[in-house]
Amino acid sequence: MTAIALTIAGSDSGGGAGVQADLKTFSALGVYGASVLTAITAQNTKGVTAIENLSPTIIEAQIDAVLADIEVDAIKIGMVSTIGAIDSIAGALQRWDRSIVLDPVMVATSGDRLLDPNAIDALKRQLFPKAMVVTPNLAEAALLTGMPVAENADQMLQQAELLLELGPSAVLIKGGHAKGAMSNDLLVDRGWPSWFSASRIATDNDHGTGCTLASAITAELAKGKTLQGAVAGAKDYLTAAMVAGASLKVGQGRGPVHHFHQWW
């Protein structure tokens, strides 16, 4: 059977993050990708210059069109900027009982804010309970919990447990923005916490790493892996994409990772 994943996210005109990164990741990992656009960004490696959010009606219509015809195995939700978009996605997915990876995209790599502050409560209330796993980075976990950015393992665990109380089956806090020789991600579910570690890559080409990791987890889930296996496989894929991406020459700012490092 063909493994199929759906991404619900914003578009990145620079191609390094958002829907573009998600579809590249799905393809690189052998998964057919479908997409639902939530917003269009004018964006490159240096930053975001404009955002136009799509209407809740067309967001819901896209989801309905895909799910009415295509047997989707897993869904990734990325940039959802407004309360209206969150309402429409929650409504369209109310009968969905398979794997959802929620990447609460709040701030771009460049520092540009991508989520309306008024929509944070709606995100937590409506989409967190639907997720198999939520994948915030350190800054996003701090914003979502109202706490300072975690500086050690104990603080990461505390914030993950607070986010788990909002209803997802698991929380993965990504430690890529921390300091130190290792990049450590923490997965917390109803059992024992698990750590996924890799050597930190010295590169400025890290645009779209969060989108890429979440979409890689989604692809692995679509192929039938357990959550633990999906996170481990996704971590390996992203690390290799960052190593290969360090030599890419794309744009003048923070370039993308190399999604197709296995092929060219």
C-alpha positions in Angstrom: 0.0 0.0 0.0 1.0 3.6 -0.6 1.8 5.5 2.6 0.2 8.9 2.5 0.6 12.0 4.7 -1.2 15.3 4.8 0.3 18.6 5.8 -1.8 21.5 7.0 0.5 24.5 7.2 1.6 27.8 5.7 3.5 28.3 2.5 7.2 29.5 2.5 8.0 31.2 -0.8 11.7 30.6 -0.1 11.1 26.8 -0.1 12.9 26.0 3.2 10.1 25.7 5.6 6.3 25.3 5.8 4.4 23.2 3.3 7.3 23.2 0.9 9.6 21.6 3.5 6.9 19.2 4.5 6.3 17.9 1.0 10.0 17.5 0.4 10.4 15.6 3.6 7.5 13.3 2.8 8.9 12.5 -0.6 12.4 12.0 0.6 11.1 9.4 3.1 9.0 7.5 0.6 5.6 8.9 1.5 3.1 10.5 -0.9 2.2 14.0 0.3 -1.0 16.0 0.1 -1.3 19.6 1.4 -3.7 22.1 2.8 -2.6 25.8 2.8 -3.5 27.9 5.9 -1.5 31.0 4.9 0.8 32.4 2.3 4.0 34.1 3.4 6.4 36.3 1.5 9.5 34.8 2.9 13.2 34.1 2.1 16.3 33.1 4.0 16.5 36.5 5.7 13.0 36.7 7.1 9.2 37.1 6.6 8.1 40.3 4.8 4.3 39.6 4.5 1.7 37.1 5.6 -1.8 36.6 4.1 -4.0 34.2 6.0 -6.4 32.1 4.0 -10.1 32.1 5.1 -11.4 29.4 7.4 -13.8 28.4 4.7 -11.2 27.5 2.1 -9.0 25.8 4.8 -11.9 23.5 5.8 -12.8 22.9 2.1 -9.3 21.8 1.3 -9.3 19.3 4.3 -12.7 18.0 3.3 -11.6 17.5 -0.3 -8.5 15.6 0.6 -10.0 13.3 3.2 -13.2 12.6 1.1 -11.0 11.0 -1.5 -7.5 10.1 -0.3 -6.8 7.5 2.4 -4.4 9.6 4.6 -2.4 7.7 7.2 -1.1 10.6 9.2 -1.5 14.4 9.4 0.9 17.1 10.3 -0.5 20.5 11.5 2.0 23.4 11.3 1.4 27.1 10.9 -2.2 28.0 12.0 -2.1 31.8 12.6 -5.7 32.7 13.6 -8.6 31.5 15.8 -10.7 31.1 12.7 -8.2 28.7 11.1 -7.9 26.7 14.3 -11.7 26.5 14.5 -12.0 25.3 10.9 -9.2 22.6 11.3 -10.7 21.3 14.6 -14.1 21.1 13.0 -12.9 19.3 9.8 -10.9 16.8 11.9 -13.5 16.1 14.5 -14.0 12.6 13.2 -10.3 11.9 12.5 -8.9 9.2 14.8 -5.5 8.5 13.3 -2.1 10.1 13.9 -1.8 13.8 14.2 1.5 15.6 14.7 1.0 19.2 15.9 3.9 21.5 15.4 2.9 24.7 17.2 4.7 27.1 14.9 4.7 30.4 16.7 8.0 32.2 15.6 10.0 31.7 12.5 13.8 30.9 12.6 14.3 34.6 11.6 12.4 35.7 14.8 9.2 36.8 12.9 6.0 36.0 14.8 3.7 33.6 12.9 0.8 33.1 15.4 -1.6 35.7 16.6 -1.2 35.9 20.4 -4.9 35.8 20.8 -5.0 32.3 19.1 -2.7 30.6 21.6 -5.6 29.6 23.9 -7.6 28.2 21.0 -4.6 26.2 19.8 -4.2 24.6 23.2 -7.9 24.1 23.8 -8.9 22.7 20.4 -5.9 21.1 18.7 -3.7 19.8 21.5 -6.3 17.2 22.6 -6.4 15.8 19.0 -2.7 15.3 18.7 -0.7 12.1 19.1 2.3 14.3 19.7 3.0 18.0 20.0 6.5 19.2 19.0 7.4 22.6 20.4 10.9 24.0 20.5 12.3 25.5 23.7 10.9 29.0 23.0 7.5 27.7 22.0 7.2 25.4 25.0 8.0 28.5 27.2 5.3 30.6 25.5 2.8 27.8 25.8 3.4 27.2 29.5 4.0 30.8 30.5 7.4 29.9 31.9 11.0 31.0 31.1 12.9 29.1 28.4 14.1 25.8 29.8 17.8 25.7 30.5 18.2 22.1 31.7 16.6 18.7 31.5 14.5 19.1 34.7 12.9 22.3 33.3 12.3 20.7 29.9 10.6 17.8 31.7 8.5 20.1 33.8 7.2 22.0 30.8 6.6 18.8 28.8 4.4 17.5 31.7 2.4 20.7 31.8 1.8 20.5 28.1 0.8 16.9 28.4 -2.0 18.0 30.8 -3.6 19.8 27.8 -4.6 16.5 26.2 -2.1 15.3 23.7 -0.9 11.7 23.9 2.7 12.8 23.9 4.9 15.9 23.9 8.3 16.2 22.2 10.3 19.3 23.3 13.0 20.0 20.8 16.4 21.1 22.2 18.0 22.3 19.0 18.1 25.9 20.2 19.9 25.1 23.4 23.6 25.4 23.9 26.2 22.6 24.2 27.8 19.9 22.1 24.6 17.8 21.9 21.1 18.5 20.6 18.8 16.8 23.0 15.0 16.3 22.4 12.7 15.1 25.1 9.7 12.8 24.4 7.2 12.5 27.3 4.0 10.4 27.1 2.1 8.5 29.8 5.2 6.3 30.4 8.9 7.0 31.0 10.5 10.1 29.4 12.8 9.3 26.4 15.8 11.3 25.2 16.9 11.5 21.6 20.4 13.0 21.1 22.6 13.9 18.2 25.8 16.0 17.9 25.0 19.6 17.3 25.8 20.7 13.7 27.7 23.9 13.2 25.8 25.5 10.4 23.7 28.6 9.6 21.6 26.5 7.2 18.9 25.7 9.8 15.8 27.3 8.3 12.8 24.9 8.5 14.4 22.4 10.9 11.3 22.3 13.1 8.9 21.8 10.1 11.2 19.1 8.8 11.4 17.2 12.0 7.7 17.2 12.5 7.0 16.2 8.9 9.6 13.4 9.2 7.8 12.1 12.3 4.5 12.3 10.4 6.0 10.4 7.4 7.4 7.6 9.6 4.0 7.3 11.4 2.3 7.1 8.0 4.6 4.1 7.2 3.4 2.4 10.4 6.2 3.0 12.9 5.5 3.5 16.6 5.9 7.0 17.9 9.3 6.1 19.5 10.5 4.7 16.2 9.1 7.6 14.2 10.9 10.2 16.4 14.2 8.3 16.3 14.0 7.9 12.5 13.0 11.6 12.1 15.9 12.7 14.3 18.4 10.7 12.2 16.9 12.1 8.9 17.1 15.7 10.1 20.6 15.4 11.4 21.8 14.0 8.1 19.9 16.7 6.2 21.6 19.4 8.4 25.1 17.9 7.8 24.5 17.8 4.1 22.8 21.2 4.1 25.8 22.9 5.6 27.3 23.1 2.1 24.2 24.4 0.3 24.4 27.9 -1.1 20.8 29.1 -1.0 20.1 32.8 -0.2 21.9 35.3 1.8 20.6 34.5 5.3 19.8 31.2 7.2 19.6 28.7 4.4 17.6 25.4 4.3 18.6 21.9 5.3 19.2 19.4 2.4 16.0 17.5 2.3 17.1 15.3 -0.6 20.6 14.6 0.7 20.2 10.9 -0.1 19.6 11.7 -3.8 21.8 14.7 -4.8 
